[in-house]
Amino acid sequence: MSFRVVRSSKFRHVFGQALKREQCYDNIRVSKSSWDSTFCAVNPKFLAIIVESAGGGAFIVLPHNKVGRIAADHALVGGHKGPVLDIAWCPHNDNVIASGSEDCVVKVWQIPDGGLSRTLTEPVVDLVYHQRRVGLVLWHPSALNVLLTAGSDNLIVVWNVGTGEVLVRIDCHPDTIYSACWNWDGSQLVTTCKDKKIRILNPRNGEVLNEALAHEGSKATRAIFLRHGLIFTTGFNRSSERQYSLRAPDALGDPIVMVDLDTSNGVMFPLYDPDTNLIYLCGKGDSVIRYFEVTPEHPYVHYISQFQTPDSQRAIGMMPKRGCDVSTCEVARFYRLNNGGLCQVISMTVPRKSELFQEDLYPDTLADEASISAEDWISGVDTDPQLISLKDRVFLVQGGYVSQAQSTTLTVTKKSNVLDKMAPKSGGPKSLSASTGGSAGASANGSPVTVNNGTGAGGGGSTSPANNGTQQITIGGVSEQQFGELRTKFEEEFRKLKAIIVKHENRIRSLEATVKAMTDRGLTEVDGGLAPAAVAASAGTSPSPAPSSLPPASDDGTQPPAAGGADGGGGGHYRNSTLEPDEV
């Protein structure tokens, strides 16, 4: 007699539950682009979704409390000239988001607390280097302001967003890059490419540490680093059947696990929770979310269950653990969009009777603070991300964790780099930074920018009573007040110049009309004598009435000068300097 042993796992009974429609987001025109991206990014403050937009690319940013039907004219983030292909929230600043587009530009945006009240078109900084569309943006897990971008030019570029400069340029892929993922401490990078290979790279110099065939199918593949170093991939076999695999970094060509799933055509996106080692597989066009648990025991990747919906999904985003509701034992939350414009909120919950904090479900999770700076990382320092405990934290009504740190603003300090070759943008002076303590930034033409918002001393800044809490901006050694005075002076000069031009135009038109009238009436000198009109006047006969084309009286109330002068010399004489007729 055989007994079937049930595997012991605290996540074996995880189930998904969709929130009511009034707690979801409706009337969202999700992008129709065929690019393989999730089109959605979530953090504890905002929900961002790439939307269909005419005249360029845009995405919508919604606070979590703005549920229900979204107005068709809701404010967007719309500074791209081409469709937006990928977006990603900064893990160390919940108000900063990066976007890549078909216009070959990566833009970094600052979203104000409470969301947008009008369409945002001015980014904090433009990152220009790629020659073709940018389809992937990815933040470093532990280093501040380090951003990875990949484009259809087969290049991977690592940026220091704080200075707007390129740190690393990686050119080792012969074809389109499908995906990229940092490992736990950001010391390595795993990528998948259209040449069907998976590569492990050194992100500081672009060296290929290992490479192997990922999946035999020609369709897009995905790869992610798990917390303990293993690599999880999704792709297709030769028969176009979807499959997933688990691999060790030192043996990429020999998968630990390779499992066929189904025959659907949609690319599967693996969404990973490092705290629970749960992997959620969400395919574009699917109506199901499958979830697995990775363990050290065979078969290593254990199927748990799936969440089924009646409609197919167009985009999907996963909330970081900081935004989950620990009071209901929620271990994951998904924001799933269908083709009808509904963004459905799905909560993954572990059933527990106790209402106390479940420490086994919530180990210390990723914090919203960076471990090292970009300069330290590029110099060779590797550090694990900062962790926080979700116990005894302050939560929103919907269960999101609220950071106790004051909201900071992204600071950009331009250095000499390839961006300096760009032509300066037209328009008035603009600030590219706004720190809470008078930090240094950069203007559009690369000149230094200093911002002090009056919150205290920092970076050499101070608060004066005259500021009254307002920002003092200094660009190129000129204060904001001096800029205002210069602008007023220039506007006054432009106004005077415009008035002079208009006045001369009116005088020219008047003179042209006078000459035309003189020609029409035959007012010409004949052998040095008087014109016929003057002869008629001397004979006591009245001349013919003036034509309607004659100009009106001048500004001082006098009529335009007659053709005959007082000296009896025939037609009027004109001064060349002012183009005015002589006094008669």
Number of C-alpha atoms within 10 A of each C-alpha: 2 4 5 5 6 7 8 7 10 12 18 16 12 18 18 20 13 18 12 10 15 11 18 21 24 19 14 23 21 24 22 14 14 7 12 20 21 23 25 24 22 25 25 20 22 23 22 22 29 30 23 19 18 10 11 16 24 28 27 23 22 21 16 20 15 15 15 15 16 16 10 9 8 14 17 23 23 21 18 24 16 20 25 31 27 27 28 22 23 22 23 21 19 22 21 19 22 25 26 28 26 21 20 22 22 28 21 23 22 21 19 13 12 13 18 17 10 11 15 16 13 17 19 23 26 17 22 17 19 20 14 17 21 27 26 25 26 22 24 25 27 28 28 24 27 23 24 24 25 25 25 19 18 22 23 26 21 24 21 22 27 22 19 23 21 20 20 17 18 19 13 14 18 12 14 18 24 24 24 24 23 22 21 21 17 21 19 19 21 25 23 28 22 19 17 20 18 25 24 25 21 17 23 18 12 18 14 15 14 16 19 15 15 28 25 16 18 15 18 22 30 25 25 25 24 21 15 10 14 17 22 23 23 24 26 27 17 11 10 16 15 24 20 25 20 23 20 15 19 12 12 21 16 16 17 18 14 16 12 14 11 11 13 15 15 16 22 27 24 21 17 22 20 16 15 18 17 24 22 20 19 24 23 21 18 20 16 18 18 16 22 20 19 19 13 7 8 10 11 14 24 17 15 16 15 16 15 14 12 8 14 18 23 24 25 25 22 23 22 21 25 23 24 24 22 25 13 20 23 22 24 24 23 21 23 23 27 21 17 15 17 22 27 22 21 20 22 19 21 19 14 10 8 10 10 12 15 15 12 8 16 18 15 15 19 22 20 20 19 22 21 18 16 23 15 14 20 18 9 10 15 18 18 17 21 17 15 15 14 22 14 7 14 13 18 14 9 12 17 22 22 14 17 8 8 7 14 15 18 23 23 26 22 25 17 11 12 13 18 15 9 11 9 11 10 8 7 9 15 15 19 23 26 24 21 21 20 27 22 22 25 26 21 22 17 18 14 20 27 27 24 28 22 21 16 16 15 15 15 12 19 16 20 11 7 7 13 10 14 13 17 18 22 19 20 12 11 11 13 15 12 11 16 11 11 12 13 12 12 12 12 12 12 12 12 12 12 11 12 12 12 12 11 13 11 12 16 14 11 19 17 14 16 19 14 14 19 16 11 11 13 12 20 18 15 10 8 10 13 21 20 18 19 20 13 14 11 11 8 8 11 11 12 9 6 9 10 8 11 17 16 13 12 12 7 6 8 9 11 17 18 18 24 21 17 11 7 12 15 22 17 16 17 12 9 8 6 9 13 15 16 11 12 13
